[in-house]
């Protein structure tokens, strides 16, 4: 038996499913569903063994947020292999790039095993006792394979358990994709606690209306919640907790969620590379901490650095994180792994500062900072200001190249239901609240913010919008 086969996540998931089969479940059909997943996992394990799977071999698993996807993950782990999640709607070019990096020879889709290459890749020490390779895209769009270990993610779940307090009687509604570390850890934590997990294949008003009728816990990114609050007639009578992360939760949106339902909100910040959930703004720190990422979670350390020194409270620096739950490294990219760390601190690329209340407040991504005529602008600051406008449901700003000023500020704004936006009046409103040079040069009024495959708002898409849109407003 390989080290990966006896990995902590395999034991966790199998143990959770076994307890449902052997115990007395309160939700009809849970025993049958768990038994089916265990059967599927065993089928996949045998199929991989028949293909001569070698220890720590990467195996692609096509994800569509189907229950069978969890069975596929368990089967891969029980076979001693490493799961490489790829979303079912991923573009062919994306799949090709992932295959080029992973060099996997086998792929599983809904329990079906297919050969996609003639031979396994060479053994790589980075994959020893690894559970997952999650691919994220950098500023170049080239995929980076983040290698995550069994024990490290299992230990992170043990830290999150007492913090988030998911219960065995909870119904956890999850529109987050299992290709996204946020979706993965919520799923595993829910199963670890014996809760009922409801996976949503696609975030739609119909799916959310059905799910929220019974859900007690909801996981999602702020962009989803903005959209959710725009649906007419939707309610969540049993909802008690919201888990959010992936992007900044503006104070205005947090207050709107508290008005929508009687819930507690856990606002979580973290990166795939650091094992996720490095900071949490817990209910006890609200509302005074709204707009910040709160404080570090257990066993996580951080510092704010600029020009090789730690900045003073109130000053802006790069957020760097030291954690025992982080990645093993980037797959087959030791140079990128090395340059992503300063000593044993991971360099997040996020700019942040300490508030007077002792919370960490994100200012923006270093690469997103806009240089307008030589003046630096943090787009997140403008996002949050626009979100305070009574007629705006959501906003997203980015720098767009300009021949005269180098960059100018473009903003996508989403009106609240029934509201009309007069951009001239909006500019006057902004001028009264911030420096004139920070007021967006161009506005696009849209029904939704541009977003990526994980559902998070995507600033890079604004440049594409600027190039393709008609006359902006």
Order of alpha helices (4+ residues) and beta strands (2+ residues): alpha-alpha-beta-alpha-beta-alpha-beta-beta-beta-beta-alpha-beta-alpha-beta-alpha-beta-alpha-beta-alpha-beta-beta-beta-beta-beta-beta-beta-alpha-beta-beta-beta-beta-beta-alpha-beta-beta-alpha-beta-alpha
